[in-house]
Amino acid sequence: MNSVLRIALAIITITLAARVSFDLNIADQVVPITGQTLAVLVSALILPRWEALIAILSYLALGAFGQPVFADGEFGMDKLTNSGAGYLWGFLLATFSVSTTRGFRDSRSFIDLLRGNMLGTAIILFVGFAVLGYHIGAQSAFDLGVAPFWTGAVVKIIAGTFIAYGMRKPIR
């Protein structure tokens, strides 16, 4: 499979996963959970680093310039500049970090894939928290933008690890 096709498939997968959405009721708070981060991190774990980065950059550009690729079919430059933009930018940093650290050992063991998913999730939540905290303060950002998402994050970490492990032969 050539690079362009792998990148296109990653973008399509992330876009479709962003449409998979449901709400969890956690401690009297509705927490939206999407498949977006799951698809981003699986792409980072199975694609060569530059392909994964190009896929994420392309995904962000498509959304910024009017394609309804983000969660709930949203789009627009404001999604990359508003208080919630850190989560989207976190995709890029997480993809770089996960695909780079994976490349150091090129291990595809279950534990290494689990570590990669945990690292990527932590980066996405941290960058999201930092940007949100800039807009609304650290405590509110943690209460609204980190704490409620841990349950979904753990589920996606485990699911993503199993998916990547099932596809552990590098896609070339």
Residue frames as qw, qx, qy, qz and C-alpha x, y, z in Angstrom:
[[0.000, 0.892, 0.452, 0.000, 0.00, 0.00, 0.00],
 [0.456, 0.421, -0.034, 0.783, 1.49, 3.35, -0.92],
 [0.236, -0.170, -0.433, 0.853, 1.92, 6.34, 1.40],
 [0.268, -0.099, -0.159, -0.945, -0.82, 8.48, -0.13],
 [0.623, -0.294, -0.611, -0.390, -3.37, 5.73, 0.30],
 [0.537, -0.284, -0.661, 0.442, -2.34, 5.08, 3.92],
 [0.075, -0.084, -0.237, 0.965, -2.56, 8.80, 4.72],
 [0.429, -0.171, -0.347, -0.816, -5.97, 9.09, 3.05],
 [0.640, -0.314, -0.692, -0.112, -7.26, 6.05, 4.94],
 [0.384, -0.223, -0.563, 0.697, -6.02, 7.50, 8.23],
 [0.139, -0.007, 0.031, -0.990, -7.80, 10.81, 7.56],
 [0.570, -0.223, -0.513, -0.601, -11.02, 9.01, 6.62],
 [0.602, -0.275, -0.723, 0.198, -10.78, 6.77, 9.70],
 [0.214, -0.163, -0.435, 0.859, -10.23, 9.73, 12.04],
 [0.308, -0.080, -0.177, -0.931, -13.11, 11.62, 10.41],
 [0.643, -0.266, -0.610, -0.380, -15.48, 8.67, 10.74],
 [0.535, -0.241, -0.676, 0.446, -14.33, 7.99, 14.31],
 [0.019, 0.005, -0.243, 0.970, -15.05, 11.63, 15.19],
 [0.522, -0.196, -0.335, -0.760, -18.67, 10.91, 14.25],
 [0.648, -0.287, -0.703, 0.066, -18.85, 8.03, 16.73],
 [0.035, -0.356, 0.360, -0.861, -20.11, 9.87, 19.75],
 [0.557, -0.540, -0.613, -0.149, -22.03, 9.13, 22.88],
 [0.197, -0.676, 0.278, -0.653, -22.56, 10.78, 26.24],
 [0.562, -0.173, -0.741, 0.326, -21.64, 9.29, 29.58],
 [0.414, -0.793, -0.066, -0.442, -23.28, 10.52, 32.74],
 [0.667, 0.006, -0.511, 0.542, -20.52, 10.78, 35.32],
 [0.302, -0.358, -0.474, 0.746, -21.19, 12.39, 38.68],
 [0.180, 0.798, 0.467, -0.337, -24.18, 14.36, 37.40],
 [0.065, 0.698, -0.336, -0.629, -22.21, 15.64, 34.43],
 [0.848, 0.478, 0.224, -0.052, -22.70, 14.71, 30.79],
 [0.325, -0.608, 0.562, 0.457, -19.35, 13.82, 29.22],
 [0.768, 0.569, -0.089, -0.279, -19.18, 13.51, 25.43],
 [0.589, -0.365, 0.665, 0.279, -16.98, 10.65, 24.24],
 [0.676, 0.642, -0.169, -0.321, -15.87, 10.37, 20.61],
 [0.947, 0.017, 0.215, 0.237, -13.69, 7.91, 18.72],
 [0.369, 0.906, -0.161, 0.130, -11.47, 10.71, 17.46],
 [0.230, -0.767, 0.591, -0.091, -8.56, 10.26, 19.87],
 [0.835, -0.084, 0.544, -0.008, -8.75, 6.50, 19.46],
 [0.774, 0.577, 0.201, 0.164, -8.25, 6.79, 15.69],
 [0.159, 0.924, -0.316, 0.144, -5.54, 9.44, 16.04],
 [0.435, -0.638, 0.630, -0.082, -3.48, 7.32, 18.41],
 [0.867, 0.110, 0.482, 0.067, -3.94, 4.08, 16.49],
 [0.617, 0.772, -0.009, 0.152, -2.70, 5.93, 13.39],
 [0.059, -0.867, 0.471, -0.154, 0.32, 7.15, 15.36],
 [0.662, -0.399, 0.630, -0.071, 1.05, 3.60, 16.49],
 [0.811, 0.195, 0.542, 0.104, 0.76, 1.82, 13.15],
 [0.574, 0.802, 0.078, 0.146, 1.80, 4.32, 10.46],
 [0.652, 0.123, -0.094, 0.742, 5.35, 5.45, 9.74],
 [0.259, -0.532, -0.324, 0.739, 6.00, 8.71, 11.62],
 [0.002, -0.208, 0.255, 0.944, 5.85, 11.12, 8.66],
 [0.241, -0.320, -0.750, -0.526, 2.69, 9.54, 7.28],
 [0.325, -0.602, -0.680, 0.263, 1.00, 9.80, 10.67],
 [0.191, -0.479, -0.144, 0.845, 2.04, 13.45, 10.99],
 [0.084, 0.012, -0.498, -0.863, 0.89, 14.32, 7.47],
 [0.270, -0.463, -0.808, -0.246, -2.44, 12.60, 8.14],
 [0.284, -0.645, -0.532, 0.469, -3.04, 14.62, 11.32],
 [0.114, -0.369, 0.105, 0.916, -1.92, 17.91, 9.75],
 [0.133, -0.151, -0.673, -0.712, -4.18, 17.23, 6.78],
 [0.277, -0.564, -0.777, 0.026, -7.08, 16.37, 9.06],
 [0.220, -0.608, -0.327, 0.689, -6.65, 19.63, 11.00],
 [0.031, -0.220, 0.351, 0.910, -6.33, 21.63, 7.76],
 [0.158, -0.348, -0.792, -0.475, -9.46, 20.04, 6.28],
 [0.271, -0.669, -0.652, 0.233, -11.42, 20.97, 9.39],
 [0.222, -0.512, -0.092, 0.825, -9.99, 24.48, 9.55],
 [0.062, 0.216, -0.434, -0.873, -10.86, 25.18, 5.94],
 [0.553, 0.103, -0.045, -0.826, -14.47, 24.09, 6.05],
 [0.588, 0.007, -0.770, -0.249, -14.75, 20.32, 5.88],
 [0.669, -0.502, 0.137, -0.531, -16.96, 18.89, 8.67],
 [0.708, 0.223, -0.655, 0.141, -14.35, 16.43, 9.94],
 [0.002, 0.323, -0.667, 0.672, -14.21, 17.31, 13.63],
 [0.004, -0.262, -0.904, 0.337, -16.40, 15.81, 16.34],
 [0.271, 0.627, 0.581, -0.443, -20.11, 16.28, 15.71],
 [0.513, 0.602, 0.464, 0.398, -19.36, 17.37, 12.14],
 [0.131, -0.939, -0.061, 0.313, -17.91, 20.66, 13.26],
 [0.688, 0.318, 0.181, 0.626, -15.38, 22.69, 11.29],
 [0.062, 0.961, 0.093, 0.254, -13.82, 26.11, 10.97],
 [0.450, 0.493, -0.403, 0.626, -10.69, 27.99, 11.89],
 [0.415, -0.623, 0.246, -0.616, -12.25, 28.93, 15.22],
 [0.959, -0.250, -0.093, -0.095, -12.06, 25.26, 16.26],
 [0.807, 0.151, -0.219, 0.527, -8.26, 25.61, 16.13],
 [0.212, 0.434, -0.224, 0.847, -8.20, 28.89, 18.05],
 [0.544, -0.612, -0.113, -0.563, -10.95, 28.69, 20.68],
 [0.448, -0.593, 0.544, -0.390, -10.73, 27.45, 24.26],
 [0.912, -0.060, 0.381, -0.140, -11.13, 23.81, 23.19],
 [0.631, 0.703, -0.320, -0.078, -8.49, 23.97, 20.45],
 [0.199, -0.653, 0.722, -0.114, -5.79, 22.47, 22.64],
 [0.784, -0.014, 0.603, -0.143, -7.28, 19.01, 22.28],
 [0.778, 0.621, 0.092, -0.011, -7.01, 19.21, 18.48],
 [0.261, 0.824, -0.483, 0.141, -3.46, 20.59, 18.64],
 [0.567, -0.468, 0.654, -0.182, -2.72, 17.87, 21.17],
 [0.926, 0.288, 0.236, -0.068, -3.42, 15.35, 18.39],
 [0.581, 0.747, -0.274, 0.172, -0.43, 16.68, 16.49],
 [0.113, -0.703, 0.631, -0.309, 1.95, 16.68, 19.46],
 [0.781, -0.200, 0.538, -0.246, 0.73, 13.24, 20.60],
 [0.893, 0.446, 0.055, -0.014, 1.18, 11.81, 17.10],
 [0.378, 0.763, -0.465, 0.243, 4.72, 13.15, 16.92],
 [0.343, -0.579, 0.649, -0.355, 5.60, 11.89, 20.40],
 [0.861, -0.040, 0.449, -0.235, 4.00, 8.45, 20.06],
 [0.862, 0.504, -0.018, 0.044, 5.32, 7.74, 16.58],
 [0.256, 0.772, -0.514, 0.271, 8.79, 8.99, 17.53],
 [0.451, -0.490, 0.676, -0.316, 9.09, 6.99, 20.75],
 [0.927, 0.152, 0.300, -0.169, 7.71, 3.93, 18.98],
 [0.696, 0.677, -0.226, 0.079, 10.42, 4.36, 16.36],
 [0.135, -0.747, 0.621, -0.195, 13.23, 4.25, 18.92],
 [0.468, -0.238, 0.840, -0.138, 12.54, 0.60, 19.64],
 [0.517, 0.172, -0.558, -0.626, 10.13, -0.22, 16.83],
 [0.052, 0.048, 0.961, -0.267, 8.53, -2.57, 19.29],
 [0.515, -0.197, -0.376, -0.745, 5.00, -3.63, 18.74],
 [0.268, -0.154, -0.899, 0.311, 4.57, -5.54, 21.99],
 [0.305, -0.720, -0.586, -0.212, 1.27, -5.11, 23.78],
 [0.485, -0.659, -0.269, 0.508, 2.97, -3.28, 26.67],
 [0.323, -0.162, 0.226, 0.905, 4.82, -0.87, 24.36],
 [0.072, -0.453, -0.574, -0.678, 1.61, -0.12, 22.47],
 [0.418, -0.738, -0.526, 0.068, -0.21, 0.41, 25.77],
 [0.453, -0.491, -0.088, 0.739, 2.52, 2.82, 26.88],
 [0.183, 0.114, 0.410, 0.886, 2.23, 4.69, 23.59],
 [0.232, -0.632, -0.600, -0.432, -1.53, 5.04, 23.98],
 [0.482, -0.709, -0.387, 0.339, -1.12, 6.23, 27.56],
 [0.395, -0.281, 0.109, 0.868, 1.53, 8.76, 26.52],
 [0.051, 0.304, 0.516, 0.799, -0.57, 10.06, 23.63],
 [0.334, -0.717, -0.582, -0.188, -3.70, 10.36, 25.76],
 [0.487, -0.621, -0.252, 0.560, -1.80, 12.22, 28.47],
 [0.294, -0.093, 0.256, 0.916, -0.37, 14.64, 25.91],
 [0.099, -0.497, -0.582, -0.636, -3.77, 15.32, 24.33],
 [0.433, -0.754, -0.493, 0.029, -5.38, 15.92, 27.72],
 [0.498, -0.479, -0.111, 0.714, -2.47, 18.07, 28.92],
 [0.189, 0.080, 0.338, 0.918, -2.42, 20.32, 25.84],
 [0.245, -0.610, -0.595, -0.462, -6.21, 20.59, 25.98],
 [0.516, -0.686, -0.411, 0.308, -6.01, 21.42, 29.68],
 [0.440, -0.271, 0.023, 0.856, -3.30, 24.05, 29.12],
 [0.021, 0.271, 0.413, 0.869, -5.24, 25.92, 26.44],
 [0.404, -0.656, -0.568, -0.290, -8.53, 25.63, 28.28],
 [0.565, -0.550, -0.352, 0.504, -6.80, 26.72, 31.51],
 [0.286, 0.004, 0.125, 0.950, -5.50, 29.82, 29.78],
 [0.210, -0.411, -0.441, -0.770, -9.10, 30.78, 28.99],
 [0.610, -0.579, -0.313, -0.440, -10.95, 29.75, 32.15],
 [0.370, -0.672, 0.524, -0.371, -8.34, 29.06, 34.84],
 [0.233, 0.341, -0.910, 0.031, -6.54, 25.90, 35.85],
 [0.302, 0.045, 0.834, -0.459, -9.03, 24.49, 38.36],
 [0.655, 0.435, 0.219, -0.578, -12.02, 24.98, 36.07],
 [0.521, 0.531, -0.581, -0.330, -10.05, 23.54, 33.15],
 [0.052, 0.219, -0.963, 0.147, -9.20, 20.45, 35.16],
 [0.419, 0.208, 0.693, -0.548, -12.77, 20.05, 36.44],
 [0.643, 0.554, 0.168, -0.502, -14.35, 20.52, 32.99],
 [0.589, 0.677, -0.370, -0.241, -11.66, 19.44, 30.55],
 [0.254, 0.447, -0.851, 0.110, -9.70, 16.62, 32.16],
 [0.321, -0.131, 0.807, -0.477, -11.38, 14.89, 35.11],
 [0.742, 0.260, 0.315, -0.532, -14.63, 13.96, 33.31],
 [0.686, 0.552, -0.374, -0.292, -12.77, 12.41, 30.38],
 [0.167, -0.511, 0.838, -0.088, -10.69, 9.83, 32.26],
 [0.713, 0.099, 0.645, -0.257, -13.27, 7.05, 32.01],
 [0.746, 0.643, 0.082, -0.154, -13.55, 7.38, 28.24],
 [0.211, 0.796, -0.567, -0.029, -9.79, 7.82, 27.95],
 [0.433, -0.357, 0.820, -0.112, -9.10, 4.56, 29.74],
 [0.778, 0.345, 0.494, -0.178, -11.57, 2.70, 27.53],
 [0.599, 0.786, -0.121, -0.092, -9.98, 4.20, 24.40],
 [0.082, -0.706, 0.703, -0.001, -6.46, 3.41, 25.63],
 [0.587, -0.117, 0.795, -0.097, -7.37, -0.24, 26.08],
 [0.737, 0.553, 0.360, -0.147, -9.35, -0.48, 22.83],
 [0.390, 0.864, -0.300, -0.112, -6.63, 1.32, 20.86],
 [0.262, -0.572, 0.777, 0.022, -3.96, -0.95, 22.25],
 [0.681, 0.123, 0.718, -0.068, -5.86, -4.05, 21.19],
 [0.638, 0.744, 0.144, -0.140, -6.52, -2.58, 17.73],
 [0.201, 0.841, -0.498, -0.070, -2.88, -1.58, 17.21],
 [0.453, -0.383, 0.805, -0.027, -1.70, -4.92, 18.58],
 [0.750, 0.353, 0.552, -0.095, -3.93, -6.71, 16.09],
 [0.594, 0.798, 0.030, 0.099, -2.32, -4.61, 13.35],
 [0.527, -0.753, 0.266, 0.291, 1.18, -4.75, 14.85],
 [0.673, 0.133, 0.425, 0.590, 2.88, -5.63, 11.61],
 [0.046, -0.522, 0.059, 0.850, 3.83, -2.18, 10.29],
 [0.586, 0.693, 0.406, -0.105, 1.64, -0.98, 7.46],
 [0.317, -0.453, 0.458, 0.696, 3.93, -0.45, 4.50]]
